[in-house]
């Protein structure tokens, strides 16, 4: 841009000059690429790069000081699943009832003791995770049977 001219005026002058050179038959100068006519070279930066800088230069320098990665651990041999204890296989109401051995002569105290003794062996929190379902079924059946026996005991005492 020349001093004293507006940007518009400098563009108009450049277009006139290009038109005159075309009419004369002279070849136009090759485009400057990144240069913009009217601006000094300090204003426009050169973006053409011969060789790109390494994108991961800092990362590679950091990783160079790290120790070699440890090899993956060898897979552990598969262990046979532990067999289910025999008492946990019996989940029917009849099996649990036979194990509890509830009689008409039981008192509330003996029924509470039978409940605690049964829970010591069969509570789901006391068995391995793979057997918890069966232990839960057994505890549910035992609690149902003992609660029913306690209700019957109270009913007998009430009607005496």
DSSP file (Angstrom, degrees, kcal/mol; ACC not computed):
  #  RESIDUE AA STRUCTURE BP1 BP2  ACC     N-H-->O    O-->H-N    N-H-->O    O-->H-N    TCO  KAPPA ALPHA  PHI   PSI    X-CA   Y-CA   Z-CA
    1    1 A X              0   0    0      0, 0.0     2,-0.2     0, 0.0     6,-0.1   0.000 360.0 360.0 360.0 136.0    0.0    0.0    0.0
    2    2 A X    >   -     0   0    0      4,-0.2     3,-1.6     1,-0.1     2,-0.1  -0.597 360.0 -96.6 -88.8 151.5    1.3    3.4   -0.9
    3    3 A X  T 3  S+     0   0    0      1,-0.2     3,-0.1    -2,-0.2    -1,-0.1  -0.433 108.9  23.2 -68.1 139.0    1.2    6.2    1.6
    4    4 A X  T 3  S+     0   0    0      1,-0.3     2,-0.3    -2,-0.1    -1,-0.2   0.401 102.6 102.3  88.7  -3.4   -1.7    8.5    1.2
    5    5 A X    <   -     0   0    0     -3,-1.6    -1,-0.3     3,-0.0     2,-0.1  -0.848  67.9-126.0-112.1 150.0   -3.9    5.9   -0.6
    6    6 A X     >  -     0   0    0     -2,-0.3     4,-2.1     1,-0.1    -4,-0.2  -0.411  30.7-107.6 -82.0 168.4   -6.7    3.8    0.8
    7    7 A X  H  > S+     0   0    0      1,-0.2     4,-2.0     2,-0.2     5,-0.2   0.903 121.5  53.1 -63.0 -40.3   -6.7    0.1    0.5
    8    8 A X  H  > S+     0   0    0      1,-0.2     4,-2.4     2,-0.2    -1,-0.2   0.919 108.1  49.5 -61.2 -44.1   -9.5    0.3   -2.0
    9    9 A X  H  > S+     0   0    0      1,-0.2     4,-2.4     2,-0.2    -1,-0.2   0.886 109.3  51.7 -64.9 -38.0   -7.5    2.7   -4.2
   10   10 A X  H  X S+     0   0    0     -4,-2.1     4,-2.1     2,-0.2    -1,-0.2   0.864 110.0  49.7 -68.3 -33.4   -4.4    0.5   -4.0
   11   11 A X  H  X S+     0   0    0     -4,-2.0     4,-2.5     2,-0.2    -2,-0.2   0.911 110.4  50.1 -68.3 -42.0   -6.5   -2.5   -5.2
   12   12 A X  H  X S+     0   0    0     -4,-2.4     4,-2.2     1,-0.2    -2,-0.2   0.915 111.2  49.1 -62.0 -42.7   -7.9   -0.5   -8.1
   13   13 A X  H  X S+     0   0    0     -4,-2.4     4,-2.4     1,-0.2    -1,-0.2   0.905 110.8  50.2 -63.2 -41.3   -4.4    0.6   -9.1
   14   14 A X  H  X S+     0   0    0     -4,-2.1     4,-2.4     1,-0.2    -2,-0.2   0.918 110.3  49.5 -64.8 -42.4   -3.1   -3.0   -9.0
   15   15 A X  H  X S+     0   0    0     -4,-2.5     4,-2.3     2,-0.2    -1,-0.2   0.887 110.7  50.5 -64.0 -38.8   -6.0   -4.2  -11.1
   16   16 A X  H  X S+     0   0    0     -4,-2.2     4,-2.3     2,-0.2    -1,-0.2   0.921 110.6  49.7 -62.7 -43.1   -5.4   -1.4  -13.7
   17   17 A X  H  X S+     0   0    0     -4,-2.4     4,-2.1     1,-0.2    -2,-0.2   0.902 111.2  48.8 -63.5 -41.2   -1.7   -2.4  -13.8
   18   18 A X  H  X S+     0   0    0     -4,-2.4     4,-1.9     1,-0.2    -1,-0.2   0.899 110.7  50.9 -65.4 -39.9   -2.6   -6.1  -14.3
   19   19 A X  H  X S+     0   0    0     -4,-2.3     4,-2.0     1,-0.2    -2,-0.2   0.896 109.9  50.1 -65.1 -39.4   -5.0   -5.2  -17.1
   20   20 A X  H  X S+     0   0    0     -4,-2.3     4,-1.8     1,-0.2    -1,-0.2   0.900 110.0  49.8 -65.4 -41.2   -2.4   -3.1  -18.8
   21   21 A X  H  X>S+     0   0    0     -4,-2.1     5,-1.2     1,-0.2     4,-0.6   0.837 109.8  51.9 -68.9 -31.0    0.2   -5.9  -18.6
   22   22 A X  H ><5S+     0   0    0     -4,-1.9     3,-0.6     1,-0.2    -1,-0.2   0.900 109.3  49.7 -69.3 -39.7   -2.3   -8.3  -20.1
   23   23 A X  H 3<5S+     0   0    0     -4,-2.0    -2,-0.2     1,-0.2    -1,-0.2   0.854 107.9  53.3 -67.2 -34.6   -3.1   -6.0  -23.0
   24   24 A X  H 3<5S-     0   0    0     -4,-1.8    -1,-0.2    -5,-0.1    -2,-0.2   0.671 113.4-119.8 -75.0 -15.8    0.6   -5.6  -23.7
   25   25 A X  T <<5 +     0   0    0     -4,-0.6    -3,-0.2    -3,-0.6     2,-0.2   0.436  64.6 141.6  91.9  -0.9    1.0   -9.3  -23.9
   26   26 A X      < -     0   0    0     -5,-1.2    -1,-0.3     1,-0.1     2,-0.3  -0.477  57.1-111.0 -74.0 146.0    3.5   -9.5  -21.1
   27   27 A X        -     0   0    0     -2,-0.2    -1,-0.1    -3,-0.1     3,-0.1  -0.567  32.8-114.0 -77.6 138.7    3.1  -12.5  -18.8
   28   28 A X        -     0   0    0     -2,-0.3     3,-0.1     1,-0.1    -1,-0.1  -0.373  38.6 -97.2 -68.8 151.4    2.0  -11.7  -15.3
   29   29 A X        -     0   0    0      1,-0.1    -1,-0.1    -2,-0.0     3,-0.1  -0.360  47.9 -95.2 -66.5 149.1    4.5  -12.3  -12.6
   30   30 A X        -     0   0    0      1,-0.1    -1,-0.1    -3,-0.1    -3,-0.0  -0.324  50.4 -93.1 -63.5 147.5    4.0  -15.6  -10.8
   31   31 A X        -     0   0    0      1,-0.1    -1,-0.1    -3,-0.1     3,-0.1  -0.311  26.6-132.5 -63.4 145.6    2.0  -15.4   -7.6
   32   32 A X        -     0   0    0      1,-0.2     2,-1.3     3,-0.2     3,-0.4   0.489  29.4-143.8 -80.4  -2.1    4.0  -14.9   -4.5
   33   33 A X  S    S+     0   0    0      1,-0.3    -1,-0.2     2,-0.1    -2,-0.0  -0.615  84.8  18.5  81.4 -96.4    2.2  -17.6   -2.6
   34   34 A X  S    S+     0   0    0     -2,-1.3    -1,-0.3    -3,-0.1     2,-0.2   0.550 105.8  99.4 -89.3  -7.0    2.0  -16.4    1.0
   35   35 A X        -     0   0    0     -3,-0.4     2,-0.5     9,-0.0    -3,-0.2  -0.553  58.4-152.9 -83.9 144.9    2.7  -12.7    0.1
   36   36 A X    >   -     0   0    0     -2,-0.2     3,-1.9     3,-0.2     8,-0.1  -0.973  26.3-113.5-116.4 128.0   -0.1  -10.2   -0.1
   37   37 A X  T 3  S+     0   0    0     -2,-0.5     3,-0.1     1,-0.3   -23,-0.0  -0.352 100.6  25.6 -62.1 134.3    0.4   -7.2   -2.4
   38   38 A X  T 3  S+     0   0    0      1,-0.3     2,-0.4   -37,-0.1    -1,-0.3   0.205 100.9  98.3  98.5 -15.0    0.6   -4.0   -0.4
   39   39 A X  S <  S-     0   0    0     -3,-1.9    -1,-0.3     1,-0.0    -3,-0.2  -0.829  73.5-119.3-106.0 145.5    1.8   -5.5    2.8
   40   40 A X    >>  -     0   0    0     -2,-0.4     3,-1.3     1,-0.1     4,-1.0  -0.367  28.0-111.2 -75.8 162.0    5.3   -5.6    4.0
   41   41 A X  T 34 S+     0   0    0      1,-0.3    -1,-0.1     2,-0.2     5,-0.1   0.707 115.1  64.9 -69.7 -17.6    7.0   -9.0    4.6
   42   42 A X  T 34 S+     0   0    0      1,-0.2    -1,-0.3     3,-0.1     3,-0.0   0.723  99.7  53.4 -73.9 -20.0    7.0   -8.3    8.4
   43   43 A X  T <4 S+     0   0    0     -3,-1.3     2,-0.5     1,-0.1    -2,-0.2   0.862 106.6  52.0 -82.7 -36.6    3.3   -8.3    8.4
   44   44 A X  S  < S-     0   0    0     -4,-1.0     2,-0.2    -8,-0.1    -1,-0.1  -0.871  78.9-143.0-106.1 129.5    2.7  -11.7    6.8
   45   45 A X        -     0   0    0     -2,-0.5     2,-0.7     1,-0.1    -3,-0.1  -0.581  20.5-112.0 -90.9 154.8    4.6  -14.7    8.1
   46   46 A X        +     0   0    0     -2,-0.2    -1,-0.1     1,-0.1   -11,-0.0  -0.755  32.3 179.0 -84.9 116.7    5.9  -17.5    6.0
   47   47 A X        +     0   0    0     -2,-0.7     2,-0.4     2,-0.0    -1,-0.1   0.468  45.6 109.6 -98.6  -2.5    3.9  -20.6    6.7
   48   48 A X        -     0   0    0      2,-0.0     2,-0.5     1,-0.0    -2,-0.1  -0.616  50.2-167.9 -77.2 126.3    5.7  -22.9    4.3
   49   49 A X        -     0   0    0     -2,-0.4     3,-0.2     1,-0.2    -2,-0.0  -0.962  18.0-157.5-119.5 128.2    7.8  -25.4    6.2
   50   50 A X  S    S+     0   0    0     -2,-0.5     2,-0.4     1,-0.3    -1,-0.2   0.943  86.4  13.2 -66.9 -47.7   10.4  -27.6    4.5
   51   51 A X  S    S-     0   0    0      0, 0.0    -1,-0.3     0, 0.0     2,-0.1  -0.989  84.1-124.0-134.4 123.4   10.4  -30.3    7.1
   52   52 A X        -     0   0    0     -2,-0.4     3,-0.1    -3,-0.2     2,-0.0  -0.370  30.8-112.1 -67.9 143.5    7.7  -30.6    9.8
   53   53 A X        -     0   0    0      1,-0.1     2,-0.2     2,-0.1    -1,-0.1  -0.373  45.8 -85.3 -69.3 154.6    9.0  -30.7   13.4
   54   54 A X    >   -     0   0    0      1,-0.2     3,-1.1     2,-0.1     4,-0.2  -0.434  35.8-149.4 -64.1 127.8    8.5  -34.0   15.2
   55   55 A X  T 3  S+     0   0    0      1,-0.3     3,-0.2    -2,-0.2    -1,-0.2   0.838  94.0  36.5 -68.8 -33.2    5.0  -33.9   16.6
   56   56 A X  T 3> S+     0   0    0      1,-0.2     4,-3.1     2,-0.1    -1,-0.3  -0.079  76.3 126.0-111.7  33.9    5.9  -36.1   19.6
   57   57 A X  H <> S+     0   0    0     -3,-1.1     4,-2.0     1,-0.2    -1,-0.2   0.927  78.7  42.4 -59.1 -47.7    9.4  -34.7   20.4
   58   58 A X  H  > S+     0   0    0     -3,-0.2     4,-2.1    -4,-0.2    -1,-0.2   0.895 115.6  50.0 -67.0 -39.2    8.6  -33.9   24.0
   59   59 A X  H  > S+     0   0    0      2,-0.2     4,-2.8     1,-0.2    -2,-0.2   0.918 110.3  49.6 -65.8 -42.6    6.8  -37.1   24.6
   60   60 A X  H  X S+     0   0    0     -4,-3.1     4,-1.5     1,-0.2    -1,-0.2   0.895 110.1  50.9 -64.5 -38.5    9.5  -39.2   23.0
   61   61 A X  H  X S+     0   0    0     -4,-2.0     4,-0.6    -5,-0.2    -1,-0.2   0.894 112.7  46.9 -64.4 -38.7   12.1  -37.5   25.2
   62   62 A X  H >< S+     0   0    0     -4,-2.1     3,-1.1     1,-0.2     4,-0.4   0.927 112.4  48.7 -67.0 -45.2   10.0  -38.2   28.3
   63   63 A X  H >< S+     0   0    0     -4,-2.8     3,-0.9     1,-0.2    -1,-0.2   0.742  97.3  71.0 -69.8 -22.0    9.4  -41.8   27.4
   64   64 A X  H 3< S+     0   0    0     -4,-1.5    -1,-0.2     1,-0.2    -2,-0.2   0.797  98.6  49.5 -64.8 -26.7   13.1  -42.4   26.7
   65   65 A X  T << S+     0   0    0     -3,-1.1    -1,-0.2    -4,-0.6    -2,-0.2   0.584  91.3  98.8 -89.0 -10.1   13.8  -42.1   30.5
   66   66 A X  S <  S-     0   0    0     -3,-0.9     3,-0.1    -4,-0.4     2,-0.1  -0.424  80.6-107.2 -75.8 152.5   11.1  -44.6   31.5
   67   67 A X        -     0   0    0      1,-0.1    -1,-0.1    -2,-0.1     3,-0.1  -0.349  46.3 -85.7 -71.7 158.7   11.9  -48.2   32.2
   68   68 A X        -     0   0    0      1,-0.1    -1,-0.1    -2,-0.1     3,-0.1  -0.377  56.1 -96.1 -62.7 143.7   10.9  -50.8   29.8
   69   69 A X        -     0   0    0      1,-0.1    -1,-0.1    -3,-0.1     2,-0.1  -0.331  41.4-108.8 -64.6 143.8    7.4  -52.0   30.3
   70   70 A X        -     0   0    0      1,-0.1    -1,-0.1    -3,-0.1     3,-0.1  -0.436  37.4-104.4 -70.5 144.3    7.0  -55.1   32.4
   71   71 A X        -     0   0    0      1,-0.1    -1,-0.1    -2,-0.1     3,-0.1  -0.376  46.4 -92.8 -66.6 150.0    6.0  -58.2   30.5
   72   72 A X        -     0   0    0      1,-0.1    -1,-0.1    -3,-0.1     3,-0.1  -0.329  48.7-100.6 -63.5 144.9    2.3  -59.2   31.0
   73   73 A X        -     0   0    0      1,-0.1     2,-0.2    -3,-0.1    -1,-0.1  -0.319  39.2-104.7 -66.3 149.1    1.8  -61.7   33.9
   74   74 A X        -     0   0    0      1,-0.1    -1,-0.1    -3,-0.1     2,-0.1  -0.495  42.7-101.1 -72.1 141.2    1.3  -65.3   32.8
   75   75 A X        -     0   0    0     -2,-0.2     2,-0.2     1,-0.1    -1,-0.1  -0.370  37.5-116.2 -65.3 139.9   -2.2  -66.4   33.2
   76   76 A X        -     0   0    0      1,-0.1    -1,-0.1    -3,-0.1     3,-0.1  -0.491  34.8-101.4 -74.6 144.6   -2.9  -68.5   36.2
   77   77 A X        -     0   0    0     -2,-0.2     2,-0.2     1,-0.1    -1,-0.1  -0.381  44.0-101.5 -65.5 144.2   -3.9  -72.0   35.6
   78   78 A X        -     0   0    0     -3,-0.1     2,-0.4     1,-0.1    -1,-0.1  -0.462  34.4-142.2 -70.4 133.5   -7.6  -72.6   36.0
   79   79 A X        -     0   0    0     -2,-0.2     2,-0.1    -3,-0.1     3,-0.1  -0.766  22.2-108.3 -96.8 140.1   -8.6  -74.1   39.3
   80   80 A X        -     0   0    0     -2,-0.4     3,-0.1     1,-0.1    -1,-0.1  -0.411  43.7-102.0 -63.3 139.0  -11.4  -76.7   39.4
   81   81 A X        -     0   0    0      1,-0.1     2,-0.2    -2,-0.1    -1,-0.1  -0.364  39.3-107.1 -64.5 142.4  -14.5  -75.3   41.1
   82   82 A X        -     0   0    0      1,-0.1    -1,-0.1    -3,-0.1     3,-0.1  -0.468  37.6-111.3 -69.6 136.3  -14.9  -76.4   44.6
   83   83 A X        -     0   0    0     -2,-0.2     2,-0.2     1,-0.1    -1,-0.1  -0.371  35.0-103.3 -69.1 149.7  -17.7  -78.9   45.1
   84   84 A X        -     0   0    0      1,-0.1    -1,-0.1     2,-0.1     5,-0.1  -0.504  40.2-104.6 -72.3 135.6  -20.8  -77.7   46.9
   85   85 A X    >>  -     0   0    0     -2,-0.2     3,-0.9     1,-0.1     4,-0.7  -0.292  29.5-119.3 -58.3 146.9  -21.0  -79.0   50.5
   86   86 A X  H >> S+     0   0    0      1,-0.3     3,-1.0     2,-0.2     4,-0.6   0.858 110.1  56.4 -60.4 -38.5  -23.6  -81.8   50.8
   87   87 A X  H 34 S+     0   0    0      1,-0.2     3,-0.5     2,-0.2    -1,-0.3   0.782 102.8  56.0 -69.0 -23.7  -25.8  -79.9   53.3
   88   88 A X  H <4 S+     0   0    0     -3,-0.9    -1,-0.2     1,-0.2    -2,-0.2   0.647  95.6  66.3 -81.0 -13.9  -26.2  -76.9   50.9
   89   89 A X  H << S+     0   0    0     -3,-1.0     2,-1.1    -4,-0.7    -1,-0.2   0.725  83.9  80.8 -76.3 -20.7  -27.5  -79.2   48.2
   90   90 A X     <  +     0   0    0     -4,-0.6    -1,-0.1    -3,-0.5    -4,-0.0  -0.730  48.9 147.2 -90.4  97.3  -30.7  -79.9   50.2
   91   91 A X        +     0   0    0     -2,-1.1    -1,-0.2     4,-0.1    50,-0.1   0.450  30.4 111.5-111.6  -2.5  -32.9  -76.9   49.6
   92   92 A X  S  > S-     0   0    0     -3,-0.1     4,-2.1     1,-0.1     5,-0.2  -0.332  75.3-119.2 -73.3 158.0  -36.4  -78.4   49.7
   93   93 A X  H  > S+     0   0    0      1,-0.2     4,-2.3     2,-0.2     5,-0.2   0.857 114.2  53.6 -62.8 -37.1  -38.7  -77.5   52.5
   94   94 A X  H  > S+     0   0    0      2,-0.2     4,-2.3     1,-0.2    -1,-0.2   0.903 108.6  48.8 -67.1 -40.9  -38.9  -81.2   53.6
   95   95 A X  H  > S+     0   0    0      2,-0.2     4,-2.0     1,-0.2    -2,-0.2   0.923 113.9  45.4 -64.9 -43.7  -35.1  -81.5   53.8
   96   96 A X  H  X S+     0   0    0     -4,-2.1     4,-2.2     2,-0.2    -2,-0.2   0.896 112.3  52.2 -66.9 -39.4  -34.8  -78.4   55.9
   97   97 A X  H  X>S+     0   0    0     -4,-2.3     4,-2.0     1,-0.2     5,-0.6   0.907 109.5  48.9 -63.1 -42.1  -37.7  -79.4   58.1
   98   98 A X  H  <5S+     0   0    0     -4,-2.3    -1,-0.2     1,-0.2    -2,-0.2   0.884 111.6  50.1 -65.0 -37.5  -36.1  -82.8   58.7
   99   99 A X  H  <5S+     0   0    0     -4,-2.0    -2,-0.2     1,-0.2    -1,-0.2   0.867 111.8  47.0 -69.5 -36.1  -32.8  -81.1   59.6
  100  100 A X  H  <5S-     0   0    0     -4,-2.2    -1,-0.2    -5,-0.1    -2,-0.2   0.828  90.2-156.1 -74.3 -31.5  -34.4  -78.7   62.0
  101  101 A X  T  <5 -     0   0    0     -4,-2.0     2,-0.4    -5,-0.2    -3,-0.1   0.959  14.9-170.3  53.2  59.1  -36.4  -81.5   63.7
  102  102 A X      < -     0   0    0     -5,-0.6     2,-0.2     2,-0.0    -1,-0.2  -0.677   6.4-177.9 -82.6 130.5  -39.1  -79.2   65.0
  103  103 A X    >   -     0   0    0     -2,-0.4     3,-1.2     1,-0.0     0, 0.0  -0.769  41.9-108.5-123.6 168.7  -41.5  -81.0   67.5
  104  104 A X  T 3  S+     0   0    0     -2,-0.2    -1,-0.0     1,-0.2    -2,-0.0   0.723 116.0  62.1 -67.4 -21.1  -44.6  -80.0   69.4
  105  105 A X  T 3  S+     0   0    0      2,-0.0    -1,-0.2     0, 0.0     2,-0.1   0.545  78.2 112.9 -84.5  -6.4  -42.5  -80.1   72.6
  106  106 A X    <   -     0   0    0     -3,-1.2     2,-0.2     4,-0.1    -4,-0.0  -0.384  54.4-150.6 -68.7 143.2  -40.2  -77.3   71.5
  107  107 A X     >  -     0   0    0     -2,-0.1     4,-2.5     1,-0.1     5,-0.2  -0.534  32.9 -98.0-102.6 174.7  -40.4  -74.0   73.4
  108  108 A X  H  > S+     0   0    0      1,-0.2     4,-2.1     2,-0.2     5,-0.1   0.874 125.4  51.8 -61.0 -36.7  -39.7  -70.5   72.1
  109  109 A X  H  > S+     0   0    0      2,-0.2     4,-2.0     1,-0.2    -1,-0.2   0.912 110.4  46.3 -68.0 -42.4  -36.2  -70.7   73.6
  110  110 A X  H  > S+     0   0    0      2,-0.2     4,-2.3     1,-0.2    -2,-0.2   0.876 112.4  51.2 -69.3 -35.3  -35.4  -74.0   71.9
  111  111 A X  H  X S+     0   0    0     -4,-2.5     4,-2.1     2,-0.2    -1,-0.2   0.899 109.8  49.7 -66.4 -39.3  -36.8  -72.8   68.6
  112  112 A X  H  X S+     0   0    0     -4,-2.1     4,-2.2     2,-0.2    -2,-0.2   0.890 111.1  49.8 -64.9 -38.4  -34.6  -69.6   68.8
  113  113 A X  H  X S+     0   0    0     -4,-2.0     4,-2.6     2,-0.2    -2,-0.2   0.897 109.4  51.0 -66.7 -40.0  -31.6  -71.8   69.6
  114  114 A X  H  X S+     0   0    0     -4,-2.3     4,-2.4     2,-0.2    -2,-0.2   0.890 109.4  51.9 -63.3 -38.4  -32.4  -74.0   66.6
  115  115 A X  H  X S+     0   0    0     -4,-2.1     4,-2.3     2,-0.2    -2,-0.2   0.934 112.0  45.3 -63.1 -45.9  -32.6  -70.9   64.4
  116  116 A X  H  X S+     0   0    0     -4,-2.2     4,-2.0     2,-0.2    -2,-0.2   0.910 113.8  49.0 -64.9 -42.6  -29.1  -69.7   65.6
  117  117 A X  H  X S+     0   0    0     -4,-2.6     4,-1.1     1,-0.2    -1,-0.2   0.908 112.7  47.7 -64.5 -41.6  -27.5  -73.1   65.2
  118  118 A X  H  X S+     0   0    0     -4,-2.4     4,-2.1     1,-0.2     3,-0.4   0.901 110.9  51.7 -65.6 -40.3  -28.9  -73.4   61.7
  119  119 A X  H  X S+     0   0    0     -4,-2.3     4,-2.1     1,-0.2    -1,-0.2   0.847 101.2  61.6 -66.6 -34.2  -27.7  -69.9   60.8
  120  120 A X  H  < S+     0   0    0     -4,-2.0    -1,-0.2     1,-0.2    -2,-0.2   0.870 116.4  31.5 -58.9 -35.6  -24.2  -70.7   62.0
  121  121 A X  H  < S+     0   0    0     -4,-1.1    -2,-0.2    -3,-0.4    -1,-0.2   0.766 132.0  28.4 -91.8 -27.6  -23.9  -73.4   59.4
  122  122 A X  H  < S+     0   0    0     -4,-2.1    17,-0.3    -5,-0.1    -3,-0.2   0.437  74.6 128.5-121.4  -0.3  -26.1  -72.1   56.6
  123  123 A X    ><  -     0   0    0     -4,-2.1     3,-1.9    -5,-0.2     4,-0.4  -0.362  60.9-128.6 -63.4 136.9  -26.1  -68.3   56.6
  124  124 A X  G >  S+     0   0    0      1,-0.3     3,-0.8     2,-0.2    -1,-0.1   0.779 107.0  59.0 -58.2 -28.3  -25.3  -66.8   53.1
  125  125 A X  G 3  S+     0   0    0      1,-0.2    -1,-0.3    10,-0.1    -2,-0.1   0.670 103.4  53.2 -74.8 -14.5  -22.6  -64.6   54.6
  126  126 A X  G <  S+     0   0    0     -3,-1.9     2,-0.2    -7,-0.2    -1,-0.2   0.454 101.3  68.5 -99.6  -1.9  -20.7  -67.6   56.0
  127  127 A X  S <  S-     0   0    0     -3,-0.8     5,-0.1    -4,-0.4    -5,-0.0  -0.714  94.6 -84.3-114.0 166.9  -20.5  -69.6   52.8
  128  128 A X    >   -     0   0    0     -2,-0.2     3,-2.1     1,-0.1     4,-0.4  -0.319  44.0-109.3 -68.0 151.9  -18.5  -69.0   49.6
  129  129 A X  G >  S+     0   0    0      1,-0.3     3,-1.1     2,-0.2     4,-0.4   0.815 115.8  58.7 -55.0 -34.8  -20.1  -66.7   47.0
  130  130 A X  G 3  S+     0   0    0      1,-0.2    -1,-0.3     2,-0.1     4,-0.2   0.674 110.0  44.3 -71.8 -13.4  -20.8  -69.5   44.5
  131  131 A X  G <> S+     0   0    0     -3,-2.1     4,-1.9     1,-0.1    -1,-0.2   0.349  83.7  98.8-107.7   4.6  -23.0  -71.3   47.2
  132  132 A X  H <> S+     0   0    0     -3,-1.1     4,-2.6    -4,-0.4     5,-0.2   0.827  75.6  59.2 -66.3 -32.6  -24.9  -68.3   48.5
  133  133 A X  H  > S+     0   0    0     -4,-0.4     4,-2.2     2,-0.2    -1,-0.2   0.953 109.5  42.8 -61.8 -48.3  -28.0  -68.9   46.4
  134  134 A X  H  > S+     0   0    0      1,-0.2     4,-2.4     2,-0.2    -1,-0.2   0.892 113.5  52.5 -65.3 -38.5  -28.5  -72.3   48.0
  135  135 A X  H  X S+     0   0    0     -4,-1.9     4,-2.6     1,-0.2    -1,-0.2   0.890 108.5  51.1 -64.5 -37.7  -27.7  -71.0   51.5
  136  136 A X  H  X S+     0   0    0     -4,-2.6     4,-2.5     2,-0.2    -2,-0.2   0.915 109.5  49.9 -64.8 -42.4  -30.3  -68.3   51.0
  137  137 A X  H  X S+     0   0    0     -4,-2.2     4,-2.2     1,-0.2    -2,-0.2   0.919 112.3  47.8 -61.4 -43.0  -32.9  -70.8   50.0
  138  138 A X  H  X S+     0   0    0     -4,-2.4     4,-2.6     2,-0.2    -2,-0.2   0.918 112.7  47.8 -65.3 -43.2  -32.1  -72.9   53.0
  139  139 A X  H  X S+     0   0    0     -4,-2.6     4,-2.7   -17,-0.3     5,-0.2   0.889 110.8  52.0 -66.2 -38.0  -32.2  -70.0   55.4
  140  140 A X  H  X S+     0   0    0     -4,-2.5     4,-2.2     2,-0.2    -1,-0.2   0.936 112.3  45.4 -62.4 -45.7  -35.5  -68.8   54.0
  141  141 A X  H  X S+     0   0    0     -4,-2.2     4,-2.5     2,-0.2    -2,-0.2   0.917 113.7  49.4 -64.0 -43.2  -37.1  -72.2   54.4
  142  142 A X  H  X S+     0   0    0     -4,-2.6     4,-2.7     1,-0.2     5,-0.2   0.927 111.9  47.6 -64.0 -45.2  -35.7  -72.5   58.0
  143  143 A X  H  X S+     0   0    0     -4,-2.7     4,-2.6     1,-0.2     5,-0.2   0.892 111.9  51.0 -63.4 -38.8  -36.9  -69.1   59.0
  144  144 A X  H  X S+     0   0    0     -4,-2.2     4,-2.2    -5,-0.2    -2,-0.2   0.938 113.1  44.9 -62.5 -46.7  -40.3  -69.8   57.5
  145  145 A X  H  X S+     0   0    0     -4,-2.5     4,-2.2     2,-0.2    -2,-0.2   0.909 115.6  46.2 -65.4 -42.7  -40.6  -73.1   59.4
  146  146 A X  H  X S+     0   0    0     -4,-2.7     4,-2.3     2,-0.2    -1,-0.2   0.906 112.4  50.3 -69.0 -40.7  -39.4  -71.7   62.7
  147  147 A X  H  X S+     0   0    0     -4,-2.6     4,-2.2    -5,-0.2    -1,-0.2   0.900 111.3  49.6 -63.0 -39.6  -41.7  -68.7   62.5
  148  148 A X  H  X S+     0   0    0     -4,-2.2     4,-2.2    -5,-0.2    -2,-0.2   0.906 110.3  50.1 -65.1 -41.0  -44.6  -71.0   61.7
  149  149 A X  H  X S+     0   0    0     -4,-2.2     4,-2.2     1,-0.2    -2,-0.2   0.882 110.0  50.7 -65.0 -38.1  -43.7  -73.1   64.7
  150  150 A X  H  X S+     0   0    0     -4,-2.3     4,-2.3     2,-0.2    -1,-0.2   0.902 109.8  50.2 -67.2 -40.2  -43.5  -70.1   67.0
  151  151 A X  H  X S+     0   0    0     -4,-2.2     4,-2.2     1,-0.2    -2,-0.2   0.911 111.8  47.8 -62.8 -41.7  -47.0  -68.9   65.8
  152  152 A X  H  X S+     0   0    0     -4,-2.2     4,-2.3     2,-0.2    -2,-0.2   0.889 110.1  52.9 -66.2 -37.9  -48.5  -72.3   66.5
  153  153 A X  H  X S+     0   0    0     -4,-2.2     4,-2.2     2,-0.2    -2,-0.2   0.917 110.7  46.7 -63.3 -43.5  -46.8  -72.3   69.9
  154  154 A X  H  X S+     0   0    0     -4,-2.3     4,-2.1     2,-0.2    -1,-0.2   0.879 110.7  52.6 -66.3 -38.1  -48.4  -68.9   70.8
  155  155 A X  H  X S+     0   0    0     -4,-2.2     4,-1.8     2,-0.2    -2,-0.2   0.911 109.7  48.9 -65.1 -40.7  -51.7  -70.1   69.5
  156  156 A X  H  < S+     0   0    0     -4,-2.3     4,-0.5     1,-0.2    -2,-0.2   0.912 112.4  48.1 -63.9 -41.9  -51.6  -73.2   71.7
  157  157 A X  H >< S+     0   0    0     -4,-2.2     3,-0.5     1,-0.2    -1,-0.2   0.843 110.0  53.4 -67.7 -31.9  -50.6  -71.1   74.8
  158  158 A X  H 3< S+     0   0    0     -4,-2.1    -1,-0.2     1,-0.2    -2,-0.2   0.866 110.1  46.0 -70.8 -36.4  -53.4  -68.6   74.0
  159  159 A X  T 3<        0   0    0     -4,-1.8    -1,-0.2     1,-0.2    -2,-0.2   0.411 360.0 360.0 -90.4   3.1  -56.1  -71.3   73.9
  160  160 A X    <         0   0    0     -3,-0.5    -1,-0.2    -4,-0.5    -2,-0.1   0.468 360.0 360.0 -78.2 360.0  -55.1  -73.1   77.1
